[in-house]
Amino acid sequence: MSVILLFTAALVHELFVFIAIAPLFALLDVRIDIKNVYALFWGLFALAAITLVMREISPATGTVFYAMIVMTVFAFYQVMQHLTLNRLNKLSLTILLIGVEYLLLKLSLGSWITFLADAVQDRTAWTRWNIYTGYLGATAWILWVNLLFYQALFKKEKINWFLVILAIVAILLPVLYSFDLTNNAVTKEQVMRFYKDEDSRLNEPYILYGELISRTGAWLSILIIIFTFVRAKTKKVAR
């Protein structure tokens, strides 16, 4: 279902991306043998590494690589849930995904790299606020709206219409705020050039704040991982 919605977002309209990942969050509620999760994690990690090596072969490689990275993070989250006895929530998963995107940006692997924020990169009128949040602020926006749709549509048997309305409002408010701004949105090309120490012609707010949202997500990801391994260690001691 998520694959269909993502293709729809790419071919029909960008708005579908705001609900495309919600079914993936729902899949995490299905209990899976942890041994299978470990195997999936290392298998996806290997595929991502292979895709990285083969990145020059096809323009679609960046999308495939990103998909492998996302699924690897999902599998890693399942491992962390096992180690913490399900103490983590899905908000922590979105933080991990945002943090990983920041890492990919900092590595400056090239413009072939795909980010979730790319789904709305052609709608610059929607994201003029990214001079304050960073280009990857759009990634956080998409993920958190998807999380709301997951809570509304998949968390329980009945649809939570309040959360559906809240998710729609969470899409509209940033767009309306963007329409009220007069500056240009930061583009992917500018950001990639900036992190390669090239002339990017970025506006002063971005130079001041940088990738505020994703950088914060990266630091929080480190704290989440530390908490996971401390929790796992104390669990072993308790035994």
C-alpha positions in Angstrom: 0.0 0.0 0.0 2.8 2.4 0.9 4.6 1.7 -2.4 1.4 2.4 -4.3 0.9 5.7 -2.5 4.5 6.7 -3.0 4.2 6.1 -6.7 1.0 8.0 -6.8 2.8 10.9 -5.0 5.5 10.8 -7.6 3.2 10.5 -10.7 0.0 12.3 -9.7 0.3 14.7 -6.8 2.7 15.4 -3.9 0.0 15.4 -1.3 -0.2 11.6 -1.4 3.3 11.5 0.3 1.7 12.8 3.5 -0.1 9.5 3.9 2.1 7.1 2.0 4.3 6.1 5.0 1.4 5.6 7.5 0.9 1.9 6.4 4.6 1.2 7.1 4.2 2.5 10.6 1.2 0.1 10.9 3.4 -2.9 9.8 5.5 -2.3 12.9 2.6 -3.4 15.0 2.8 -6.9 13.6 4.9 -9.2 15.8 7.9 -10.7 14.1 10.5 -13.1 15.3 13.5 -11.0 16.4 15.8 -13.4 14.6 14.1 -12.6 11.3 14.4 -8.9 12.1 18.2 -9.2 12.7 18.5 -11.0 9.3 16.4 -8.4 7.6 18.5 -5.6 9.1 21.8 -7.0 7.9 20.3 -8.0 4.5 19.0 -4.4 3.9 22.3 -2.9 5.1 24.2 -5.1 2.6 21.8 -4.1 -0.2 22.2 -0.4 0.7 26.0 -0.8 0.5 25.7 -2.5 -2.9 23.4 0.3 -4.1 25.9 2.9 -2.9 28.7 1.2 -4.9 26.5 1.1 -8.0 25.2 4.6 -7.7 26.5 5.7 -11.1 24.6 3.1 -13.1 21.1 4.6 -13.0 19.4 7.9 -12.1 16.9 5.8 -10.0 19.8 4.5 -7.8 19.3 7.3 -5.3 15.7 6.4 -4.8 16.5 2.7 -4.4 19.3 3.5 -2.0 17.0 5.8 0.1 14.4 3.0 0.2 17.0 0.5 1.5 18.1 3.0 4.1 14.6 3.7 5.3 13.8 0.0 5.6 17.1 -0.6 7.4 16.1 2.1 10.0 12.7 0.4 10.4 14.4 -2.9 11.0 16.9 -1.3 13.4 13.9 0.3 15.3 12.4 -3.2 15.7 15.7 -4.4 17.2 15.7 -1.4 19.5 12.1 -2.2 20.6 13.2 -5.7 21.5 16.1 -4.4 23.5 14.0 -1.9 25.4 11.0 -4.1 25.9 8.9 -1.9 23.6 9.7 1.3 25.5 10.1 3.3 22.4 7.3 4.9 20.4 7.0 5.7 16.7 7.9 9.3 17.3 11.4 8.1 18.1 11.4 6.2 14.8 10.7 9.5 12.9 13.5 11.1 14.8 15.9 8.4 13.7 14.8 8.8 10.1 15.4 12.5 10.3 18.8 12.0 11.9 19.8 9.6 9.2 18.9 12.1 6.5 21.1 14.7 8.2 24.0 12.2 8.2 23.5 11.5 4.5 23.5 15.2 3.9 26.7 15.8 5.9 28.5 13.0 4.1 28.0 15.0 0.8 27.7 11.8 -1.3 26.4 13.8 -4.2 23.2 15.1 -5.8 22.1 11.5 -6.6 21.1 11.1 -2.9 17.4 11.2 -2.4 15.6 12.7 0.7 12.0 12.5 1.7 11.9 16.3 1.4 12.5 15.9 -2.4 8.9 14.8 -2.7 7.8 18.4 -2.3 11.0 20.1 -3.8 9.0 21.3 -6.8 6.4 23.0 -4.6 8.8 25.7 -3.3 5.8 27.9 -2.6 4.8 25.4 0.2 8.2 25.4 1.9 9.5 28.9 2.1 9.9 28.4 5.9 12.8 26.0 5.2 15.2 28.9 5.4 14.6 28.5 9.2 14.1 24.8 9.6 16.6 23.6 6.9 15.8 21.8 3.7 15.1 18.6 5.6 12.5 20.4 7.7 10.1 19.2 4.9 11.1 15.6 5.8 10.1 16.1 9.4 6.8 17.7 8.2 6.0 14.7 6.0 6.9 12.1 8.6 5.0 13.7 11.4 1.8 14.1 9.3 2.2 10.4 8.3 2.5 9.6 12.0 -0.8 11.5 12.7 -2.5 9.6 9.8 -1.2 6.3 11.3 -2.6 7.2 14.7 -5.9 8.1 13.0 -6.4 5.3 10.6 -4.4 2.3 11.7 -3.8 2.5 15.5 -7.3 1.3 16.4 -10.1 -0.4 14.6 -12.2 2.8 14.4 -11.0 5.8 12.6 -10.1 8.7 14.8 -11.7 11.6 12.9 -10.2 14.2 15.3 -6.7 13.0 14.4 -7.6 13.0 10.7 -8.7 16.6 10.9 -5.5 17.4 12.9 -3.4 15.7 10.2 -5.1 17.8 7.5 -4.5 21.0 9.5 -0.8 19.9 9.9 -0.5 19.9 6.1 -2.3 23.2 5.6 -0.8 25.4 8.3 2.8 25.2 7.0 1.6 25.8 3.5 -0.5 28.8 4.5 2.4 30.2 6.5 4.7 29.7 3.5 2.3 31.6 1.3 2.6 34.6 3.7 6.4 34.7 3.3 8.1 36.6 0.6 11.5 34.9 0.5 12.5 32.0 -1.8 12.6 28.5 -0.4 16.0 26.8 0.0 16.5 24.3 -2.8 18.2 20.9 -2.7 20.8 22.0 -5.2 21.7 25.0 -2.9 22.0 22.8 0.2 24.1 20.2 -1.6 26.5 22.9 -2.8 26.6 24.4 0.7 27.7 21.2 2.3 30.3 20.7 -0.4 31.7 24.1 0.6 30.8 25.5 -2.8 29.1 28.8 -3.6 25.4 28.1 -2.9 24.0 31.7 -2.7 22.0 30.8 0.4 20.0 33.4 2.4 21.3 34.6 5.8 18.6 32.8 7.9 19.7 29.4 6.5 23.4 30.2 7.1 22.5 31.2 10.7 20.3 28.2 11.6 21.4 25.6 9.0 19.6 22.3 9.1 18.1 23.0 12.5 15.4 20.3 12.5 17.5 17.4 11.1 20.6 18.4 13.1 18.5 18.3 16.3 17.1 14.9 15.1 20.6 13.6 14.7 21.5 14.5 18.3 18.3 13.1 19.6 18.9 9.9 17.7 22.2 9.5 19.5 20.5 9.8 22.8 17.8 7.3 21.8 20.5 4.8 20.7 22.4 5.3 24.0 19.2 4.8 26.0 18.5 1.6 24.1 21.9 0.1 24.8 21.8 1.2 28.5 18.4 -0.3 28.8 19.6 -3.6 27.2 22.6 -3.7 29.5 20.5 -3.1 32.7 18.1 -5.8 31.5 21.0 -8.3 31.3 22.2 -7.3 34.8 18.7 -7.7 36.2 18.7 -11.3 34.9 
